[in-house]
Amino acid sequence: MALAAEAGDETSAAYYLKGLAAVAGQQDDPKRALRLLIAARSLLDAKGSGWLDAFVPHVSQDETALAALRSQMSDAAFQEAQMWGVSAGSRGAVEYALE
């Protein structure tokens, strides 16, 4: 992920962020999972799906993941994590993911 971001391949970095969001969700860290998932979605919305979609079938489970994360958080925490994910940008999201 860090190399993709360093090379300016933000769409690939977004797919890594989605993968790390899934891991965080399985590790019972819904705030981190939501931040990473929303940051990934925000990047993909801004930059497009990128070249990776040509090689890796894309099956979006974002809505299911969002519903599951939503059920684990308060309204305020959910909204804060969503706002962070939208505003983090590529660099902020990658730095957060690598913490």
MMTF fields as JSON, N, C-alpha, C and O atoms, coordinates in Angstrom:
{
  "mmtfVersion": "1.0.0",
  "mmtfProducer": "UNKNOWN",
  "numBonds": 395,
  "numAtoms": 396,
  "numGroups": 99,
  "numChains": 1,
  "numModels": 1,
  "chainsPerModel": [1],
  "groupsPerChain": [99],
  "chainIdList": ["A"],
  "bondAtomList": [4, 2, 8, 6, 12, 10, 16, 14, 20, 18, 24, 22, 28, 26, 32, 30, 36, 34, 40, 38, 44, 42, 48, 46, 52, 50, 56, 54, 60, 58, 64, 62, 68, 66, 72, 70, 76, 74, 80, 78, 84, 82, 88, 86, 92, 90, 96, 94, 100, 98, 104, 102, 108, 106, 112, 110, 116, 114, 120, 118, 124, 122, 128, 126, 132, 130, 136, 134, 140, 138, 144, 142, 148, 146, 152, 150, 156, 154, 160, 158, 164, 162, 168, 166, 172, 170, 176, 174, 180, 178, 184, 182, 188, 186, 192, 190, 196, 194, 200, 198, 204, 202, 208, 206, 212, 210, 216, 214, 220, 218, 224, 222, 228, 226, 232, 230, 236, 234, 240, 238, 244, 242, 248, 246, 252, 250, 256, 254, 260, 258, 264, 262, 268, 266, 272, 270, 276, 274, 280, 278, 284, 282, 288, 286, 292, 290, 296, 294, 300, 298, 304, 302, 308, 306, 312, 310, 316, 314, 320, 318, 324, 322, 328, 326, 332, 330, 336, 334, 340, 338, 344, 342, 348, 346, 352, 350, 356, 354, 360, 358, 364, 362, 368, 366, 372, 370, 376, 374, 380, 378, 384, 382, 388, 386, 392, 390],
  "bondOrderList": [1, 1, 1, 1, 1, 1, 1, 1, 1, 1, 1, 1, 1, 1, 1, 1, 1, 1, 1, 1, 1, 1, 1, 1, 1, 1, 1, 1, 1, 1, 1, 1, 1, 1, 1, 1, 1, 1, 1, 1, 1, 1, 1, 1, 1, 1, 1, 1, 1, 1, 1, 1, 1, 1, 1, 1, 1, 1, 1, 1, 1, 1, 1, 1, 1, 1, 1, 1, 1, 1, 1, 1, 1, 1, 1, 1, 1, 1, 1, 1, 1, 1, 1, 1, 1, 1, 1, 1, 1, 1, 1, 1, 1, 1, 1, 1, 1, 1],
  "groupList": [{"groupName": "MET", "atomNameList": ["N", "CA", "C", "O"], "elementList": ["N", "C", "C", "O"], "formalChargeList": [0, 0, 0, 0], "bondAtomList": [1, 0, 2, 1, 3, 2], "bondOrderList": [1, 1, 2], "singleLetterCode": "M", "chemCompType": "L-PEPTIDE LINKING"}, {"groupName": "ALA", "atomNameList": ["N", "CA", "C", "O"], "elementList": ["N", "C", "C", "O"], "formalChargeList": [0, 0, 0, 0], "bondAtomList": [1, 0, 2, 1, 3, 2], "bondOrderList": [1, 1, 2], "singleLetterCode": "A", "chemCompType": "L-PEPTIDE LINKING"}, {"groupName": "LEU", "atomNameList": ["N", "CA", "C", "O"], "elementList": ["N", "C", "C", "O"], "formalChargeList": [0, 0, 0, 0], "bondAtomList": [1, 0, 2, 1, 3, 2], "bondOrderList": [1, 1, 2], "singleLetterCode": "L", "chemCompType": "L-PEPTIDE LINKING"}, {"groupName": "GLU", "atomNameList": ["N", "CA", "C", "O"], "elementList": ["N", "C", "C", "O"], "formalChargeList": [0, 0, 0, 0], "bondAtomList": [1, 0, 2, 1, 3, 2], "bondOrderList": [1, 1, 2], "singleLetterCode": "E", "chemCompType": "L-PEPTIDE LINKING"}, {"groupName": "GLY", "atomNameList": ["N", "CA", "C", "O"], "elementList": ["N", "C", "C", "O"], "formalChargeList": [0, 0, 0, 0], "bondAtomList": [1, 0, 2, 1, 3, 2], "bondOrderList": [1, 1, 2], "singleLetterCode": "G", "chemCompType": "PEPTIDE LINKING"}, {"groupName": "ASP", "atomNameList": ["N", "CA", "C", "O"], "elementList": ["N", "C", "C", "O"], "formalChargeList": [0, 0, 0, 0], "bondAtomList": [1, 0, 2, 1, 3, 2], "bondOrderList": [1, 1, 2], "singleLetterCode": "D", "chemCompType": "L-PEPTIDE LINKING"}, {"groupName": "THR", "atomNameList": ["N", "CA", "C", "O"], "elementList": ["N", "C", "C", "O"], "formalChargeList": [0, 0, 0, 0], "bondAtomList": [1, 0, 2, 1, 3, 2], "bondOrderList": [1, 1, 2], "singleLetterCode": "T", "chemCompType": "L-PEPTIDE LINKING"}, {"groupName": "SER", "atomNameList": ["N", "CA", "C", "O"], "elementList": ["N", "C", "C", "O"], "formalChargeList": [0, 0, 0, 0], "bondAtomList": [1, 0, 2, 1, 3, 2], "bondOrderList": [1, 1, 2], "singleLetterCode": "S", "chemCompType": "L-PEPTIDE LINKING"}, {"groupName": "TYR", "atomNameList": ["N", "CA", "C", "O"], "elementList": ["N", "C", "C", "O"], "formalChargeList": [0, 0, 0, 0], "bondAtomList": [1, 0, 2, 1, 3, 2], "bondOrderList": [1, 1, 2], "singleLetterCode": "Y", "chemCompType": "L-PEPTIDE LINKING"}, {"groupName": "LYS", "atomNameList": ["N", "CA", "C", "O"], "elementList": ["N", "C", "C", "O"], "formalChargeList": [0, 0, 0, 0], "bondAtomList": [1, 0, 2, 1, 3, 2], "bondOrderList": [1, 1, 2], "singleLetterCode": "K", "chemCompType": "L-PEPTIDE LINKING"}, {"groupName": "VAL", "atomNameList": ["N", "CA", "C", "O"], "elementList": ["N", "C", "C", "O"], "formalChargeList": [0, 0, 0, 0], "bondAtomList": [1, 0, 2, 1, 3, 2], "bondOrderList": [1, 1, 2], "singleLetterCode": "V", "chemCompType": "L-PEPTIDE LINKING"}, {"groupName": "GLN", "atomNameList": ["N", "CA", "C", "O"], "elementList": ["N", "C", "C", "O"], "formalChargeList": [0, 0, 0, 0], "bondAtomList": [1, 0, 2, 1, 3, 2], "bondOrderList": [1, 1, 2], "singleLetterCode": "Q", "chemCompType": "L-PEPTIDE LINKING"}, {"groupName": "PRO", "atomNameList": ["N", "CA", "C", "O"], "elementList": ["N", "C", "C", "O"], "formalChargeList": [0, 0, 0, 0], "bondAtomList": [1, 0, 2, 1, 3, 2], "bondOrderList": [1, 1, 2], "singleLetterCode": "P", "chemCompType": "L-PEPTIDE LINKING"}, {"groupName": "ARG", "atomNameList": ["N", "CA", "C", "O"], "elementList": ["N", "C", "C", "O"], "formalChargeList": [0, 0, 0, 0], "bondAtomList": [1, 0, 2, 1, 3, 2], "bondOrderList": [1, 1, 2], "singleLetterCode": "R", "chemCompType": "L-PEPTIDE LINKING"}, {"groupName": "ILE", "atomNameList": ["N", "CA", "C", "O"], "elementList": ["N", "C", "C", "O"], "formalChargeList": [0, 0, 0, 0], "bondAtomList": [1, 0, 2, 1, 3, 2], "bondOrderList": [1, 1, 2], "singleLetterCode": "I", "chemCompType": "L-PEPTIDE LINKING"}, {"groupName": "TRP", "atomNameList": ["N", "CA", "C", "O"], "elementList": ["N", "C", "C", "O"], "formalChargeList": [0, 0, 0, 0], "bondAtomList": [1, 0, 2, 1, 3, 2], "bondOrderList": [1, 1, 2], "singleLetterCode": "W", "chemCompType": "L-PEPTIDE LINKING"}, {"groupName": "PHE", "atomNameList": ["N", "CA", "C", "O"], "elementList": ["N", "C", "C", "O"], "formalChargeList": [0, 0, 0, 0], "bondAtomList": [1, 0, 2, 1, 3, 2], "bondOrderList": [1, 1, 2], "singleLetterCode": "F", "chemCompType": "L-PEPTIDE LINKING"}, {"groupName": "HIS", "atomNameList": ["N", "CA", "C", "O"], "elementList": ["N", "C", "C", "O"], "formalChargeList": [0, 0, 0, 0], "bondAtomList": [1, 0, 2, 1, 3, 2], "bondOrderList": [1, 1, 2], "singleLetterCode": "H", "chemCompType": "L-PEPTIDE LINKING"}],
  "groupTypeList": [0, 1, 2, 1, 1, 3, 1, 4, 5, 3, 6, 7, 1, 1, 8, 8, 2, 9, 4, 2, 1, 1, 10, 1, 4, 11, 11, 5, 5, 12, 9, 13, 1, 2, 13, 2, 2, 14, 1, 1, 13, 7, 2, 2, 5, 1, 9, 4, 7, 4, 15, 2, 5, 1, 16, 10, 12, 17, 10, 7, 11, 5, 3, 6, 1, 2, 1, 1, 2, 13, 7, 11, 0, 7, 5, 1, 1, 16, 11, 3, 1, 11, 0, 15, 4, 10, 7, 1, 4, 7, 13, 4, 1, 10, 3, 8, 1, 2, 3],
  "groupIdList": [1, 2, 3, 4, 5, 6, 7, 8, 9, 10, 11, 12, 13, 14, 15, 16, 17, 18, 19, 20, 21, 22, 23, 24, 25, 26, 27, 28, 29, 30, 31, 32, 33, 34, 35, 36, 37, 38, 39, 40, 41, 42, 43, 44, 45, 46, 47, 48, 49, 50, 51, 52, 53, 54, 55, 56, 57, 58, 59, 60, 61, 62, 63, 64, 65, 66, 67, 68, 69, 70, 71, 72, 73, 74, 75, 76, 77, 78, 79, 80, 81, 82, 83, 84, 85, 86, 87, 88, 89, 90, 91, 92, 93, 94, 95, 96, 97, 98, 99],
  "secStructList": [7, 2, 2, 2, 2, 2, 6, 6, 7, 2, 2, 2, 2, 2, 2, 2, 2, 2, 2, 2, 2, 2, 2, 2, 2, 2, 6, 6, 7, 2, 2, 2, 2, 2, 2, 2, 2, 2, 2, 2, 2, 2, 2, 2, 2, 2, 2, 7, 1, 7, 4, 4, 4, 4, 6, 1, 7, 7, 7, 7, 7, 2, 2, 2, 2, 2, 2, 2, 2, 2, 6, 6, 1, 7, 2, 2, 2, 2, 2, 2, 2, 2, 2, 2, 2, 2, 2, 1, 2, 2, 2, 2, 2, 2, 2, 2, 2, 2, 7],
  "xCoordList": [0.813, 0.0, 0.865, 0.602, 1.881, 2.752, 3.431, 3.571, 3.85, 4.489, 3.503, 3.857, 2.28, 1.263, 1.016, 0.943, 0.888, 0.658, 1.86, 1.706, 3.049, 4.274, 4.404, 4.895, 3.958, 4.016, 2.871, 2.827, 1.959, 0.838, -0.34, -1.269, -0.315, -1.403, -2.435, -2.506, -3.228, -4.177, -5.296, -5.829, -5.663, -6.732, -6.273, -7.043, -5.044, -4.543, -4.447, -4.793, -3.978, -3.901, -5.293, -5.436, -6.311, -7.682, -8.12, -8.8, -7.74, -8.093, -7.392, -7.969, -6.163, -5.472, -6.174, -6.302, -6.625, -7.355, -8.626, -8.969, -9.32, -10.525, -10.185, -10.913, -9.091, -8.67, -8.335, -8.706, -7.635, -7.293, -8.53, -8.58, -9.519, -10.784, -11.456, -12.002, -11.412, -12.003, -11.277, -11.908, -9.961, -9.177, -9.536, -9.745, -9.605, -9.951, -11.341, -11.571, -12.26, -13.604, -13.612, -14.38, -12.77, -12.687, -11.951, -12.087, -11.178, -10.454, -11.22, -10.649, -12.5, -13.371, -12.88, -12.851, -12.494, -12.112, -12.974, -12.488, -14.274, -15.185, -14.843, -15.057, -14.324, -13.976, -12.883, -12.98, -11.85, -10.754, -11.265, -10.922, -12.079, -12.618, -13.433, -13.298, -14.276, -15.116, -14.278, -14.51, -13.321, -12.457, -11.758, -11.732, -11.197, -10.477, -11.421, -11.091, -12.58, -13.54, -14.039, -14.108, -14.385, -14.883, -13.773, -14.024, -12.551, -11.427, -11.212, -10.97, -11.3, -11.142, -12.242, -11.968, -13.471, -14.594, -14.432, -14.701, -13.995, -13.802, -12.743, -12.917, -11.647, -10.591, -11.085, -10.826, -11.789, -12.291, -13.337, -13.401, -14.148, -15.123, -14.419, -14.857, -13.335, -12.615, -11.732, -11.608, -11.124, -10.117, -10.585, -9.924, -11.706, -12.161, -11.637, -10.899, -12.023, -11.672, -10.244, -9.707, -9.637, -8.24, -8.039, -8.997, -6.809, -6.439, -6.675, -6.828, -6.707, -6.802, -8.101, -8.133, -9.176, -10.453, -10.358, -11.156, -9.399, -9.24, -8.721, -8.903, -8.088, -7.461, -8.096, -8.003, -8.733, -9.317, -10.813, -11.227, -11.632, -13.077, -13.458, -13.026, -14.262, -14.648, -16.071, -17.025, -16.194, -17.507, -17.602, -16.912, -18.454, -18.582, -19.468, -20.614, -18.924, -19.691, -19.743, -19.98, -19.515, -19.445, -20.711, -20.635, -21.869, -23.116, -23.342, -23.809, -23.01, -23.125, -22.149, -22.499, -20.922, -19.912, -20.327, -20.174, -20.852, -21.291, -22.403, -22.391, -23.346, -24.444, -23.917, -24.36, -22.98, -22.408, -21.639, -21.755, -20.849, -20.082, -21.02, -20.796, -22.066, -23.025, -23.669, -23.929, -23.919, -24.57, -23.645, -24.106, -22.353, -21.379, -20.961, -20.162, -21.506, -21.035, -22.197, -23.326, -21.895, -22.894, -23.043, -22.192, -24.121, -24.34, -23.179, -22.681, -22.761, -21.688, -20.376, -19.683, -20.038, -18.794, -18.855, -17.859, -20.006, -20.173, -20.006, -19.298, -20.658, -20.565, -19.147, -18.662, -18.484, -17.108, -16.188, -15.359, -16.325, -15.466, -15.745, -14.821, -17.006, -17.338, -16.731, -16.145, -16.867, -16.304, -14.792, -14.206, -14.163, -12.71, -12.341, -11.429, -13.035, -12.741, -12.878, -12.086, -13.871, -14.079, -12.993, -12.55, -12.568, -11.633, -10.16, -9.295, -9.855, -8.466, -7.575, -6.398, -8.116, -7.294, -6.403, -6.328, -5.742, -4.904, -3.777, -3.573, -3.069, -1.912, -2.313, -1.7, -3.343, -3.803, -4.307, -4.051, -5.03, -5.56, -4.442, -4.471, -3.462, -2.34, -1.543, -1.176, -1.273, -0.535, -1.298, -0.71, -2.593, -3.429, -3.411, -3.301, -3.52, -3.538, -2.226, -2.216, -1.131, 0.18, 0.561, 1.605, -0.264, 0.033, -0.014, 0.208],
  "yCoordList": [-1.173, 0.0, 1.248, 2.19, 1.257, 2.426, 2.679, 3.831, 1.631, 1.798, 2.307, 3.141, 1.82, 2.306, 3.789, 4.56, 4.187, 5.598, 6.443, 7.534, 5.942, 6.664, 6.855, 7.883, 5.855, 5.926, 6.766, 7.01, 7.201, 8.004, 7.182, 7.727, 5.887, 4.994, 4.942, 3.972, 6.0, 6.127, 5.103, 4.699, 4.675, 3.676, 2.338, 1.666, 1.94, 0.691, 0.818, -0.113, 1.968, 2.197, 2.084, 1.581, 2.547, 2.469, 1.018, 0.694, 0.141, -1.269, -1.895, -2.738, -1.49, -1.973, -1.462, -2.188, -0.208, 0.349, -0.456, -0.709, -0.856, -1.663, -3.004, -3.482, -3.595, -4.862, -4.704, -5.541, -3.634, -3.377, -3.031, -3.314, -2.426, -2.157, -3.469, -3.593, -4.443, -5.755, -6.418, -7.028, -6.301, -6.878, -6.189, -6.852, -4.872, -4.131, -4.518, -4.616, -4.735, -5.156, -6.512, -6.74, -7.41, -8.742, -8.718, -9.64, -7.675, -7.544, -6.688, -6.193, -6.523, -5.755, -4.332, -3.853, -3.663, -2.258, -1.506, -1.098, -1.328, -0.759, 0.673, 1.04, 1.472, 2.849, 2.855, 3.58, 2.06, 1.985, 1.409, 1.904, 0.372, -0.246, 0.759, 0.845, 1.517, 2.49, 3.608, 4.002, 4.117, 5.173, 4.702, 5.421, 3.506, 2.993, 2.727, 3.03, 2.167, 1.866, 3.139, 3.202, 4.147, 5.401, 6.124, 6.706, 6.099, 6.719, 6.031, 6.694, 4.708, 3.964, 4.329, 4.585, 4.354, 4.718, 6.126, 6.382, 7.038, 8.422, 8.532, 9.256, 7.801, 7.808, 7.207, 7.753, 6.093, 5.456, 6.329, 6.357, 7.034, 7.955, 9.098, 9.524, 9.585, 10.712, 10.303, 11.055, 9.133, 8.729, 7.667, 7.435, 7.022, 5.927, 4.604, 4.551, 3.538, 2.205, 1.793, 0.859, 2.464, 2.181, 0.913, 0.231, 0.61, -0.528, -1.871, -2.882, -1.901, -3.159, -3.903, -5.133, -3.158, -3.802, -4.692, -5.616, -4.424, -5.253, -6.645, -7.577, -6.797, -8.065, -8.755, -9.974, -7.982, -8.53, -8.261, -7.102, -9.304, -9.062, -8.222, -8.484, -7.226, -6.31, -6.628, -6.477, -7.061, -7.317, -6.424, -6.636, -5.437, -4.49, -5.055, -5.435, -5.103, -5.501, -4.339, -4.52, -3.142, -1.96, -1.738, -1.435, -1.883, -1.595, -2.575, -2.186, -3.844, -4.841, -4.521, -4.593, -4.165, -3.81, -2.569, -2.519, -1.563, -0.342, -0.635, -0.109, -1.46, -1.804, -2.53, -2.259, -3.444, -4.175, -3.241, -3.339, -2.331, -1.384, -0.419, -0.069, 0.004, 0.939, 0.359, 1.08, -0.933, -1.572, -1.666, -1.941, -1.441, -1.568, -0.232, -0.189, 0.872, 2.194, 3.114, 2.916, 4.114, 5.151, 6.027, 5.996, 6.808, 7.712, 8.691, 8.918, 9.261, 10.262, 9.651, 10.247, 8.472, 7.82, 7.431, 7.549, 6.972, 6.595, 7.814, 7.756, 8.912, 10.134, 10.694, 11.152, 10.663, 11.172, 10.354, 10.91, 9.039, 8.17, 8.362, 8.341, 8.547, 8.803, 10.12, 10.178, 11.168, 12.472, 12.388, 12.976, 11.654, 11.502, 10.797, 11.23, 9.728, 8.967, 9.787, 9.634, 10.655, 11.5, 12.567, 12.898, 13.1, 14.224, 13.832, 14.689, 12.587, 12.182, 12.325, 12.66, 12.078, 12.093, 10.868, 10.088, 10.719, 9.541, 9.456, 8.415, 10.525, 10.525, 10.253, 9.428, 10.95, 10.76, 9.353, 8.778, 8.796, 7.444, 6.421, 5.492, 6.571, 5.627, 5.698, 4.668, 6.918, 7.066, 6.413, 5.721, 6.637, 6.041, 4.513, 3.825, 3.998, 2.538, 1.902, 0.772, 2.604, 2.054, 2.229, 1.736, 2.919, 3.096, 1.771, 1.718],
  "zCoordList": [0.0, 0.0, 0.0, -0.747, 0.822, 0.898, -0.444, -0.856, -1.124, -2.433, -3.472, -4.305, -3.433, -4.367, -4.147, -5.104, -2.895, -2.586, -2.981, -3.532, -2.701, -3.044, -4.554, -5.019, -5.311, -6.77, -7.342, -8.547, -6.498, -6.951, -7.442, -8.037, -7.205, -7.619, -6.498, -5.743, -6.405, -5.304, -5.379, -4.346, -6.581, -6.669, -6.106, -5.421, -6.379, -5.788, -4.277, -3.549, -3.802, -2.36, -1.739, -0.625, -2.452, -1.94, -1.765, -0.792, -2.696, -2.549, -1.345, -0.658, -1.092, 0.107, 1.366, 2.351, 1.325, 2.464, 2.737, 3.891, 1.671, 1.851, 2.502, 3.372, 2.08, 2.684, 4.152, 4.975, 4.479, 5.883, 6.702, 7.899, 6.073, 6.765, 7.155, 8.251, 6.254, 6.555, 7.718, 8.581, 7.743, 8.841, 10.157, 11.173, 10.134, 11.36, 11.848, 13.054, 10.93, 11.313, 11.982, 12.917, 11.517, 12.115, 13.444, 14.248, 13.677, 14.938, 15.944, 16.916, 15.701, 16.598, 16.834, 17.967, 15.745, 15.794, 14.775, 13.72, 15.105, 14.117, 13.7, 12.545, 14.603, 14.238, 13.182, 12.192, 13.384, 12.411, 11.087, 10.013, 11.173, 9.962, 9.161, 7.941, 9.847, 9.16, 8.553, 7.41, 9.294, 8.752, 7.477, 6.479, 7.512, 6.346, 5.174, 4.028, 5.458, 4.403, 3.729, 2.502, 4.515, 3.941, 3.19, 2.134, 3.715, 3.001, 1.658, 0.65, 1.643, 0.387, -0.597, -1.769, -0.133, -1.008, -1.541, -2.715, -0.692, -1.098, -2.196, -3.176, -2.012, -3.035, -4.346, -5.418, -4.264, -5.479, -6.168, -7.397, -5.403, -5.994, -6.724, -7.792, -6.144, -6.733, -7.908, -8.876, -7.838, -8.822, -9.805, -10.816, -9.531, -10.381, -9.871, -8.887, -10.544, -10.062, -10.415, -9.819, -11.355, -11.687, -12.484, -12.847, -12.746, -13.593, -12.92, -13.605, -11.603, -10.883, -11.179, -11.149, -11.467, -11.792, -13.032, -13.194, -13.897, -15.096, -14.756, -15.54, -13.62, -13.248, -12.047, -11.903, -11.198, -9.976, -10.004, -10.06, -9.967, -9.951, -8.741, -7.618, -8.992, -7.92, -7.475, -8.239, -6.254, -5.666, -4.44, -3.442, -4.531, -3.427, -2.333, -2.57, -1.154, 0.024, 1.003, 2.198, 0.473, 1.319, 2.131, 3.322, 1.509, 2.225, 3.372, 4.442, 3.148, 4.21, 5.332, 6.51, 4.962, 5.96, 6.732, 7.952, 6.032, 6.709, 7.716, 8.829, 7.328, 8.242, 9.474, 10.59, 9.28, 10.41, 11.336, 12.558, 10.753, 11.565, 12.282, 13.441, 11.588, 12.171, 13.429, 14.392, 13.413, 14.557, 15.772, 16.88, 15.573, 16.66, 17.258, 18.193, 16.713, 17.121, 17.471, 17.024, 18.274, 18.546, 17.305, 16.416, 17.243, 16.115, 15.963, 14.86, 17.08, 17.042, 16.549, 15.724, 17.05, 16.629, 15.154, 14.44, 14.699, 13.298, 12.395, 11.39, 12.754, 11.952, 11.954, 10.919, 13.098, 13.173, 12.292, 11.571, 12.342, 11.535, 10.05, 9.237, 9.691, 8.293, 7.818, 6.737, 8.613, 8.23, 8.097, 7.188, 9.011, 8.923, 7.621, 6.917, 7.302, 6.09, 4.832, 3.902, 4.786, 3.609, 3.507, 2.407, 4.636, 4.612, 4.696, 4.514, 4.962, 5.204, 3.984, 4.114, 2.809, 1.607, 1.557, 2.507, 0.448, 0.236, 1.258, 1.882, 1.42, 2.325, 3.77, 4.448, 4.234, 5.606, 5.865, 6.922, 4.89, 5.046, 5.064, 5.87, 4.195, 4.15, 5.448, 6.013, 5.922, 7.184, 8.335, 9.166, 8.377, 9.426, 9.338, 10.353, 8.127, 7.935, 8.357, 8.844, 8.18, 8.508, 9.975, 10.403, 10.743, 12.178, 12.899, 14.109]
}
